[in-house]
Amino acid sequence: MYPDKYRFIAVLEYTDTGTIGVYFPDLPGCISAADSADKAAESAKEALSLHIYGMEEDNEEIPAPSDLKDIALENNEMPLYVEVYMKPFREKMRKRFVKKTLSVPAWMNAMAEEQGVNFSAVLQKALKEELGV
């Protein structure tokens, strides 16, 4: 079971172009970017939530966060503590919809559209029946 709250250090990397890169030293691959400090903080939180969620879904071990004193920074970098609450994020991800492409015979499509059939509702109902949920 994973905890509902995580707190990691993000590093804001200020570039010559005005973009602020964001990375998490403890979580390789968890990166983001923005054009202002406020947006960088917001995108860091989103990136951390998504990254942690993916690790949880893959049953990966979440590393312990480093201590601030152990993070080596360059002159153009600034640390930022980022805290995320996973319980509402997990719920949001469970309720999200995924777009699917499917094929039906043209005659069936024509009849269904003529009768105003909601394809998504029909597919969801059929899948629930098929899955027994």
Secondary structure, 3 states (H helix, E strand, C coil): CCCCEEEEEEEEEECCCCCEEEECCCCCCCEEEECCHHHHHHHHHHHHHHHHHHHHHCCCCCCCCCCHHHCCCCCCEEEEEEEEEHHHHHHHHHHCCCCCCCCCCHHHHHHHHHCCCCHHHHHHHHHHHHHCC
